Amino acid sequence: MTPAAPVGIGAKCIKSTGGVSTASTTKKTRVTWSAAAHATGYTVWESKTSGSYSKVASVTTPSWSSTTLTAGLYLFELSTRIGTKWSSALSNASTTVKIKTNGRHCTG
């Protein structure tokens, strides 16, 4: 039974404790998605250049927060897992998150 890839993927900046509304002074992002039927876990994939993705996390809930990111443009994709034998294809990419080196560090 091949599971469906996650849908409804969004990537947003994590707001600083100061509550910045349009961007963040942190360099972190939160990725969320709709839970998939029968999923026992999800794999988060990250790309700093479109087309080349690396596995960055395995989680059991439909959300994940990054560690501090370096400057660049980021996209995220996900796959659904059911147990240890079944995994979906990768999802569509999230919206782009831009990490800058100065000012408001995260936009997206």
C-alpha positions as CSV (number, residue, x, y, z in Angstrom):
1,M,0.0,0.0,0.0
2,T,1.8,3.1,-1.2
3,P,0.7,6.2,0.8
4,A,-0.3,9.5,-0.7
5,A,2.2,12.3,-0.6
6,P,1.4,15.1,1.9
7,V,-0.6,18.1,0.6
8,G,-1.2,21.7,1.8
9,I,2.4,22.3,2.4
10,G,3.4,25.7,3.8
11,A,6.6,27.2,4.9
12,K,6.6,30.3,7.1
13,C,9.2,32.3,9.1
14,I,9.1,31.7,12.8
15,K,8.3,35.0,14.4
16,S,10.7,36.4,16.9
17,T,9.6,36.9,20.5
18,G,9.1,40.6,19.5
19,G,6.2,39.6,17.4
20,V,7.3,40.9,14.0
21,S,4.3,40.5,11.8
22,T,5.7,40.5,8.2
23,A,9.1,38.9,8.7
24,S,11.3,37.5,11.4
25,T,14.5,38.5,13.0
26,T,15.2,34.8,13.5
27,K,16.7,32.6,10.8
28,K,14.3,29.7,11.3
29,T,11.2,28.4,9.5
30,R,8.2,26.2,10.3
31,V,6.8,23.8,7.7
32,T,3.2,22.5,8.1
33,W,1.0,20.2,6.0
34,S,-2.2,18.3,6.1
35,A,-2.1,14.9,7.8
36,A,-2.2,11.9,5.5
37,A,-4.5,8.9,6.1
38,H,-2.8,6.0,7.9
39,A,0.6,7.9,8.2
40,T,2.9,6.8,10.9
41,G,5.5,9.5,10.0
42,Y,6.8,12.0,7.5
43,T,10.2,12.8,6.1
44,V,11.1,16.4,5.5
45,W,13.4,17.3,2.6
46,E,15.1,20.7,2.1
47,S,16.5,22.4,-1.0
48,K,18.6,25.4,-1.0
49,T,18.8,25.2,-4.8
50,S,15.7,23.9,-6.6
51,G,16.0,20.4,-7.8
52,S,18.5,19.0,-5.2
53,Y,16.8,18.0,-2.0
54,S,18.4,16.5,1.2
55,K,16.6,14.7,4.0
56,V,16.6,17.0,7.1
57,A,14.1,15.3,9.5
58,S,11.8,12.5,10.3
59,V,8.7,13.4,12.3
60,T,5.5,11.9,13.5
61,T,3.3,15.0,13.4
62,P,2.3,17.2,10.4
63,S,4.7,20.1,11.3
64,W,8.4,20.7,11.6
65,S,10.6,23.6,12.7
66,S,14.1,24.2,11.3
67,T,17.3,24.9,13.1
68,T,19.0,28.2,12.3
69,L,19.4,28.4,8.5
70,T,22.2,30.1,6.5
71,A,21.4,32.8,4.0
72,G,19.7,31.6,0.8
73,L,16.4,30.6,-0.7
74,Y,14.8,27.4,0.7
75,L,12.1,25.0,-0.5
76,F,10.7,22.0,1.4
77,E,9.1,18.8,0.2
78,L,7.7,15.9,2.2
79,S,7.0,12.2,2.0
80,T,4.6,10.1,4.0
81,R,5.6,6.9,5.8
82,I,3.5,4.0,6.9
83,G,5.5,1.8,9.1
84,T,9.0,0.9,7.9
85,K,8.0,-0.6,4.5
86,W,5.9,2.1,2.7
87,S,6.8,5.6,1.6
88,S,5.1,8.0,-0.7
89,A,6.6,10.0,-3.6
90,L,7.8,13.5,-2.7
91,S,5.1,16.1,-2.4
92,N,4.9,19.4,-4.3
93,A,7.3,22.0,-3.1
94,S,6.4,24.5,-0.4
95,T,6.5,28.2,-0.9
96,T,10.0,29.8,-0.9
97,V,11.5,31.1,2.3
98,K,14.3,33.6,2.0
99,I,17.0,33.8,4.7
100,K,19.0,37.0,4.6
101,T,22.2,37.9,6.5
102,N,21.0,41.3,7.8
103,G,17.9,43.2,8.8
104,R,14.8,41.0,8.8
105,H,16.5,37.7,8.4
106,C,13.5,35.6,7.2
107,T,10.8,36.4,4.7
108,G,8.2,34.1,3.4
